């Protein structure tokens, strides 16, 4: 879709707040659990839905509201909701829309805890899930008949495969199915799924939106009818609210998001291309190396994966790194590495890596904001010592 000339650019939206107290350039942090009313009638109006005055920070908070306004502008959404983690946003979006006997269609290789939620909690309450290759439109179309939700993640976990989101949205609409996309990989700077008809977007705001590895948070953006229903029937009772302090930190992170995404893209593409030529690397999974015809991506982030041959001792490789650190999550300033074999061998049930045949030779890499040449040299040194 072409650029909407009536809108400010993302860069301008992110650094200009609409709400100010006493000329402040940063929205205040409303560190208050409750908000009182000036009169009996004001309280009646709020409880009847006539006014939007805040009541209780588990339900609404002015600082959080500024964040939600920003996310709606970025994602071109009608409404938004904030949560205490990415999986809280995901669980609210899913559990708030299904009941016993419903069926969900989900692409393979989603975020591991999303997979465990669907295979564990949802199954326990009689909600079944079909996991389908997200690149197979005919299989998705066939599976959507009688389904309640279509859950997507593009690009997806581990293999960074994209789905044809525009085609998926049309299939879901034709089948009367609500579509949800985890847009954490791209951020709203690089991909806007709502513009092609997706109903709801999920973000693990702990990642790029925060950008500083100091916040755990989740966000939903999408159709007002869905968000309003969730806020009325689900989110107040699951209790996974976002604090005003964390909302303020996320607003801080948003101001530099376009700049950070550009740096992540440049550094990660440089390293991905060099890894693709390294003799010990079997393949590199990065959507920028072989872009799809249907891609909505306007650029690429810092997360991708690669597979190494059997001559590489993966534990020795990992232990030889000094700039890349071993850790889960991604999206912050620091570069991280996650070997698939750690996930494959972890304790507990419902391992997507096991169920969908992820190679134990796969390594997920997140390229942070350090000097890219120094990061590359760190990898080269680890290869030579493994």
C-alpha positions in Angstrom: 0.0 0.0 0.0 1.2 3.5 -0.7 2.1 6.0 1.9 -0.9 7.9 3.4 0.1 11.5 2.8 -2.3 12.8 5.4 -0.3 11.1 8.2 2.9 12.2 9.8 5.8 9.9 9.3 6.7 7.3 11.9 9.8 9.3 12.8 7.7 12.4 13.6 5.0 10.4 15.4 7.5 8.9 17.7 9.2 12.0 18.9 6.2 14.4 19.2 3.9 13.6 22.1 0.3 15.0 22.0 0.0 15.3 25.7 2.0 17.7 27.9 1.8 18.9 31.5 3.3 22.3 32.0 5.2 22.2 28.7 7.0 18.9 29.4 8.4 17.2 26.3 8.0 13.8 28.1 4.6 12.6 29.3 4.4 12.4 33.1 4.5 9.1 34.9 1.2 8.6 36.7 2.4 6.4 39.5 -1.0 6.1 41.1 -3.1 3.0 41.7 -6.4 4.9 41.8 -8.0 8.0 40.3 -10.7 9.8 42.2 -13.7 11.7 41.0 -14.7 15.3 41.6 -18.4 14.5 42.0 -20.9 11.7 42.3 -22.1 12.4 38.7 -18.6 12.2 37.3 -18.2 8.7 38.9 -21.6 7.7 37.5 -20.6 8.9 34.0 -17.4 6.9 34.1 -19.1 3.7 35.2 -21.8 4.1 32.5 -19.1 4.6 29.9 -20.0 8.2 29.2 -16.5 9.5 30.1 -13.1 8.0 29.8 -11.6 9.3 33.1 -9.1 6.7 34.6 -10.4 4.7 37.4 -7.8 2.1 38.5 -4.4 1.4 37.0 -5.1 -2.3 36.6 -7.7 -1.2 34.0 -6.4 2.2 32.7 -3.6 4.6 33.4 -2.8 8.0 31.6 0.8 7.1 30.9 -0.1 3.8 29.5 -2.8 5.5 27.3 -0.1 7.7 25.7 1.8 4.5 24.8 -1.3 2.9 23.3 -2.0 6.0 21.2 1.5 5.8 19.8 1.1 2.2 18.9 -2.2 2.8 17.2 -0.6 5.5 15.1 2.4 3.3 14.2 0.4 0.1 13.4 -2.5 2.0 11.8 -4.8 0.4 14.4 -8.1 1.4 15.8 -7.4 0.5 19.4 -4.7 -1.1 21.6 -4.1 -2.8 25.0 -0.9 -3.2 27.1 0.2 -6.1 29.2 3.0 -7.1 31.6 4.7 -9.4 29.1 4.5 -10.6 25.5 3.0 -13.9 26.5 0.4 -12.0 28.5 -0.7 -10.2 25.4 -0.8 -13.5 23.5 -2.7 -15.3 26.1 -5.2 -12.5 26.4 -5.7 -12.4 22.7 -6.3 -16.1 22.4 -8.1 -17.0 25.6 -10.3 -14.0 25.3 -11.7 -15.2 22.0 -12.1 -19.0 22.3 -14.3 -21.4 24.2 -14.3 -25.2 24.7 -14.8 -26.9 21.4 -13.2 -24.2 19.3 -10.3 -24.8 17.0 -7.3 -22.6 16.2 -5.1 -22.7 13.1 -1.5 -21.8 13.8 1.7 -21.7 11.7 4.6 -23.9 12.7 7.7 -22.4 14.4 5.9 -19.9 16.5 7.4 -18.4 19.7 7.9 -21.5 22.0 5.7 -20.2 24.8 2.9 -19.6 22.3 3.2 -23.2 21.2 3.1 -24.4 24.8 0.1 -22.2 25.6 -1.8 -23.8 22.6 -0.6 -27.3 23.3 -1.0 -27.1 27.0 -3.4 -24.6 28.5 -5.8 -24.3 25.5 -5.9 -28.1 25.0 -6.7 -28.6 28.7 -9.8 -26.5 28.2 -11.0 -28.3 25.1 -9.5 -25.9 22.5 -7.6 -27.7 19.8 -4.9 -26.4 17.4 -3.8 -27.4 14.0 -0.2 -26.5 13.2 0.2 -25.8 9.5 3.2 -24.8 7.3 2.6 -21.1 6.9 3.9 -21.1 3.4 1.2 -23.6 2.2 -1.8 -21.4 1.4 -4.0 -24.3 0.2 -3.4 -26.2 3.5 -4.2 -23.1 5.5 -7.4 -22.5 3.5 -8.6 -26.0 4.0 -7.9 -25.9 7.7 -9.7 -22.6 8.3 -13.1 -24.2 7.7 -14.8 -24.2 11.1 -11.9 -22.6 12.9 -12.1 -19.7 15.4 -8.6 -18.1 15.1 -5.8 -18.0 12.6 -2.5 -17.3 14.5 0.5 -16.2 12.4 4.1 -15.1 13.1 5.9 -13.5 10.2 8.9 -14.0 10.1 8.5 -17.0 12.3 10.7 -18.4 15.1 13.9 -20.3 14.4 13.6 -20.4 10.5 12.5 -16.8 10.0 10.0 -17.9 7.3 7.5 -15.3 6.1 3.8 -15.8 5.4 1.8 -14.1 2.7 -0.1 -11.9 5.2 -2.3 -10.3 2.6 -3.5 -13.6 1.3 -3.9 -15.0 4.8 -6.1 -12.1 5.8 -8.3 -12.7 2.8 -8.6 -16.4 3.6 -9.5 -15.6 7.2 -12.1 -13.0 6.3 -13.7 -15.4 3.8 -13.9 -18.1 6.4 -15.1 -15.8 9.2 -12.0 -16.4 11.2 -10.2 -13.8 13.3 -6.5 -13.4 12.3 -3.7 -12.6 14.7 0.0 -11.9 13.8 2.9 -11.7 16.1 4.8 -8.7 14.6 7.7 -8.7 17.1 10.4 -9.7 14.6 9.7 -6.7 12.3 8.4 -4.1 14.7 5.8 -1.6 13.4 8.6 0.3 11.7 9.3 -2.5 9.2 5.8 -4.2 8.8 2.2 -3.1 9.3 0.0 -6.2 8.9 -3.2 -4.4 9.8 -3.0 -2.5 6.5 -3.6 -5.7 4.5 -6.6 -6.8 6.6 -5.1 -8.7 9.6 -7.4 -8.2 12.6 -4.9 -8.1 15.5 -1.2 -7.6 15.9 0.8 -8.8 18.9 4.1 -7.4 20.1 6.6 -8.6 22.7 7.4 -5.0 23.7 10.3 -6.4 25.7 12.2 -6.5 22.4 12.6 -3.8 19.8 10.0 -1.4 21.3 11.9 -1.3 24.6 15.2 -1.7 22.9 17.2 -1.4 26.2 16.6 -4.9 27.8 15.1 -3.3 30.9 11.4 -3.8 30.4 9.2 -6.9 30.0 5.9 -6.0 28.3 3.4 -6.9 25.6 1.0 -5.1 23.3 -2.0 -5.8 21.2 -3.2 -3.4 18.4 -6.0 -3.9 16.0 -9.7 -3.7 15.4 -11.6 -1.7 18.1 -14.4 -4.2 18.4 -11.9 -7.0 19.3 -9.9 -4.8 21.7 -13.0 -3.5 23.4 -14.4 -7.0 23.9 -11.1 -8.1 25.4 -11.0 -5.1 27.7 -14.5 -5.7 28.8 -14.5 -9.5 29.2 -10.9 -10.7 29.7 -8.0 -8.4 30.4 -9.4 -7.0 33.7 -9.7 -10.5 35.2 -6.4 -12.0 34.0 -4.7 -9.0 35.7 -1.6 -8.8 33.5 -1.5 -5.0 33.5 1.4 -2.8 32.4 2.7 -0.3 35.0 3.1 3.5 34.3 6.8 3.2 34.9 7.2 0.5 32.3 5.0 2.4 29.8 7.3 5.4 30.2 10.3 3.3 29.4 8.6 1.9 26.3 7.8 5.5 25.2 11.5 6.3 25.6 12.4 3.3 23.5 10.0 4.2 20.7 11.7 7.5 20.2 14.9 5.8 18.8 13.2 2.8 17.3 13.6 3.8 13.6 17.3 4.6 14.1 18.0 1.4 16.0 16.2 -0.8 13.4 18.3 0.7 10.7 21.5 -0.2 12.5 20.2 -3.7 13.4 19.4 -4.2 9.7 22.7 -3.1 8.4 24.8 -5.0 10.8 22.8 -8.2 10.6 22.7 -8.3 6.8 26.5 -7.8 6.7 27.0 -10.7 9.1 24.4 -12.9 7.5 25.9 -12.5 4.1 29.4 -13.3 5.4 28.1 -16.4 7.3 26.5 -17.6 4.1 30.0 -17.8 2.5 31.7 -19.4 5.5 32.8 -23.0 4.8 31.5 -24.2 8.2 28.0 -22.8 7.7 25.4 -25.0 5.9 22.7 -22.5 5.5 21.6 -19.1 6.8 17.9 -18.3 7.6 17.5 -14.6 7.0 14.5 -13.2 5.0 16.7 -10.5 3.4 18.9 -13.1 1.7 16.1 -14.4 -0.5 13.1 -12.0 -0.3 9.7 -13.4 -1.1 7.4 -11.9 -3.7 4.6 -11.4 -1.1 6.8 -9.9 1.7 5.3 -6.9 3.5 8.7 -6.1 5.1 10.1 -2.6 4.6 13.5 -3.7 6.0 15.0 -6.3 8.3 15.8 -6.5 11.9 18.8 -8.0 13.7 17.4 -11.6 14.3 18.2 -14.6 12.1 19.6 -18.1 12.4 22.3 -20.3 10.7 23.2 -24.0 10.7 26.8 -25.2 11.2 28.3 -28.5 10.0 29.1 -31.4 12.2 32.8 -30.4 12.5 31.8 -27.4 14.7 31.7 -28.1 18.4 28.7 -25.9 19.3 29.4 -25.6 23.1 33.0 -24.7 22.3 31.9 -22.2 19.7 29.5 -20.6 22.2 32.1 -20.5 25.0 34.7 -18.9 22.7 32.5 -15.8 22.0 33.2 -12.6 23.9 30.8 -10.0 22.4 27.9 -12.3 21.6 26.4 -13.4 24.9 24.3 -16.5 25.6 20.8 -15.6 26.4 17.1 -15.7 25.6 15.0 -12.9 24.1 16.5 -10.3 21.8 15.8 -6.8 20.5 18.0 -4.9 23.0 21.3 -3.1 22.5 23.4 -6.3 23.1 24.2 -9.1 20.7 22.9 -12.6 21.8 23.2 -16.2 20.7 20.8 -19.1 21.4 21.7 -22.6 20.2 18.7 -24.7 19.1 20.0 -27.8 20.9 19.5 -26.0 24.2 15.9 -25.6 23.5 15.5 -29.1 22.1 17.0 -30.6 25.3 15.2 -28.3 27.8 13.0 -29.8 30.5 9.3 -29.9 30.1 6.7 -30.9 27.5 5.6 -29.4 24.2 8.9 -28.4 22.6 8.2 -26.9 19.2 11.8 -27.4 18.2 11.4 -31.1 18.8 7.9 -31.5 17.3 8.7 -29.7 14.1 12.2 -31.1 13.5 14.5 -28.1 14.1 18.1 -29.1 13.5 20.3 -29.3 16.6 22.9 -27.7 14.4 20.9 -24.5 14.3 22.0 -21.3 16.1 19.9 -18.2 16.5 21.8 -15.0 16.4 20.7 -11.5 17.4 22.9 -8.7 16.1 22.9 -5.8 18.5 24.3 -2.2 18.3 28.0 -3.0 18.7 30.5 -2.4 15.9 29.6 -4.9 13.2 33.2 -5.6 12.2 34.1 -6.4 15.8 31.1 -8.7 16.0 32.2 -10.5 12.9 35.7 -10.9 14.2 34.2 -12.4 17.4 32.4 -15.0 15.3 35.4 -15.8 13.2 37.5 -16.3 16.3 34.9 -18.7 17.7 34.8 -20.7 14.5 38.6 -21.0 14.6 38.5 -22.3 18.2 35.5 -24.7 17.8 
